[in-house]
Amino acid sequence: MSLRSKWKIKKLLLFPEAVEEAAGSLAPHKMAYFLQELASDFHVYYNKCRIVDENADISQARLYLVSCVRIVLSNGLRLLGISTPERM
């Protein structure tokens, strides 16, 4: 797994802390900033890294990472009361 992937996973693991901080300080904008940063970082990763690779194990890991990012973004937006499309 590349360093870029490891950093992404660490960012995803910060989600519960970001929710707690935003709720505890009554500052929903902190959640919006967290989600915007995650989406921006993922966009950079997606443009630099081929998700489906010749190596099936790498492809599976990257697809799982994409799924995790989708879940975190969806949950964060739902907490903010923002609906998300099922497909794009």
C-alpha positions as a Markdown table, in Angstrom:
| # | Residue | x | y | z |
|---|---|---|---|---|
| 1 | Met | 0.0 | 0.0 | 0.0 |
| 2 | Ser | 1.3 | 3.4 | -1.0 |
| 3 | Leu | 1.9 | 6.3 | 1.4 |
| 4 | Arg | -0.9 | 8.1 | -0.3 |
| 5 | Ser | -3.3 | 5.3 | 0.6 |
| 6 | Lys | -2.1 | 5.2 | 4.2 |
| 7 | Trp | -2.6 | 8.9 | 4.6 |
| 8 | Lys | -6.2 | 8.6 | 3.2 |
| 9 | Ile | -7.0 | 5.8 | 5.7 |
| 10 | Lys | -5.7 | 7.9 | 8.6 |
| 11 | Lys | -7.9 | 10.8 | 7.4 |
| 12 | Leu | -10.9 | 8.5 | 7.4 |
| 13 | Leu | -10.2 | 7.4 | 10.9 |
| 14 | Leu | -10.4 | 11.0 | 12.1 |
| 15 | Phe | -14.1 | 11.1 | 11.1 |
| 16 | Pro | -15.5 | 10.2 | 14.5 |
| 17 | Glu | -13.3 | 12.8 | 16.2 |
| 18 | Ala | -14.4 | 15.4 | 13.7 |
| 19 | Val | -18.1 | 14.6 | 14.4 |
| 20 | Glu | -17.5 | 14.8 | 18.1 |
| 21 | Glu | -15.6 | 18.1 | 17.8 |
| 22 | Ala | -18.2 | 19.7 | 15.6 |
| 23 | Ala | -21.1 | 18.6 | 17.8 |
| 24 | Gly | -19.3 | 19.4 | 21.1 |
| 25 | Ser | -18.5 | 23.0 | 20.0 |
| 26 | Leu | -21.9 | 23.5 | 18.2 |
| 27 | Ala | -19.9 | 24.3 | 15.0 |
| 28 | Pro | -21.3 | 22.4 | 12.1 |
| 29 | His | -19.0 | 24.3 | 9.8 |
| 30 | Lys | -16.1 | 22.2 | 11.2 |
| 31 | Met | -17.8 | 19.1 | 9.7 |
| 32 | Ala | -18.2 | 20.8 | 6.4 |
| 33 | Tyr | -14.5 | 21.8 | 6.3 |
| 34 | Phe | -13.5 | 18.2 | 7.2 |
| 35 | Leu | -15.7 | 16.8 | 4.4 |
| 36 | Gln | -14.4 | 19.3 | 1.9 |
| 37 | Glu | -10.8 | 18.5 | 2.8 |
| 38 | Leu | -11.5 | 14.8 | 2.5 |
| 39 | Ala | -13.2 | 15.2 | -0.9 |
| 40 | Ser | -10.4 | 17.4 | -2.1 |
| 41 | Asp | -7.7 | 15.0 | -1.0 |
| 42 | Phe | -9.6 | 12.1 | -2.5 |
| 43 | His | -9.9 | 14.0 | -5.8 |
| 44 | Val | -6.1 | 14.4 | -5.9 |
| 45 | Tyr | -5.6 | 10.7 | -5.1 |
| 46 | Tyr | -8.1 | 9.6 | -7.7 |
| 47 | Asn | -6.4 | 11.6 | -10.4 |
| 48 | Lys | -2.9 | 10.4 | -9.5 |
| 49 | Cys | -3.7 | 6.7 | -8.8 |
| 50 | Arg | -5.3 | 4.1 | -11.1 |
| 51 | Ile | -8.0 | 2.5 | -9.0 |
| 52 | Val | -8.4 | -0.6 | -11.1 |
| 53 | Asp | -5.0 | -2.1 | -11.6 |
| 54 | Glu | -3.6 | -5.2 | -13.3 |
| 55 | Asn | -2.9 | -6.6 | -9.8 |
| 56 | Ala | -6.3 | -7.8 | -8.4 |
| 57 | Asp | -5.2 | -7.4 | -4.8 |
| 58 | Ile | -4.3 | -3.7 | -5.3 |
| 59 | Ser | -7.5 | -3.1 | -7.2 |
| 60 | Gln | -9.6 | -4.7 | -4.4 |
| 61 | Ala | -7.8 | -2.6 | -1.8 |
| 62 | Arg | -8.3 | 0.6 | -3.8 |
| 63 | Leu | -11.9 | -0.1 | -4.5 |
| 64 | Tyr | -12.4 | -0.7 | -0.8 |
| 65 | Leu | -10.8 | 2.7 | 0.0 |
| 66 | Val | -13.1 | 4.3 | -2.5 |
| 67 | Ser | -16.1 | 2.7 | -0.8 |
| 68 | Cys | -14.9 | 3.9 | 2.6 |
| 69 | Val | -14.5 | 7.5 | 1.4 |
| 70 | Arg | -18.0 | 7.3 | -0.1 |
| 71 | Ile | -19.5 | 6.1 | 3.2 |
| 72 | Val | -17.7 | 8.8 | 5.3 |
| 73 | Leu | -18.8 | 11.6 | 2.9 |
| 74 | Ser | -22.3 | 10.3 | 2.8 |
| 75 | Asn | -22.6 | 10.0 | 6.6 |
| 76 | Gly | -21.0 | 13.4 | 7.1 |
| 77 | Leu | -23.4 | 15.1 | 4.7 |
| 78 | Arg | -26.3 | 13.3 | 6.2 |
| 79 | Leu | -25.4 | 14.6 | 9.6 |
| 80 | Leu | -25.4 | 18.1 | 8.1 |
| 81 | Gly | -28.8 | 17.5 | 6.6 |
| 82 | Ile | -27.6 | 17.3 | 3.0 |
| 83 | Ser | -28.9 | 14.6 | 0.7 |
| 84 | Thr | -26.6 | 12.7 | -1.6 |
| 85 | Pro | -27.3 | 11.1 | -5.0 |
| 86 | Glu | -27.1 | 7.3 | -5.2 |
| 87 | Arg | -25.4 | 7.5 | -8.6 |
| 88 | Met | -23.6 | 10.0 | -10.6 |
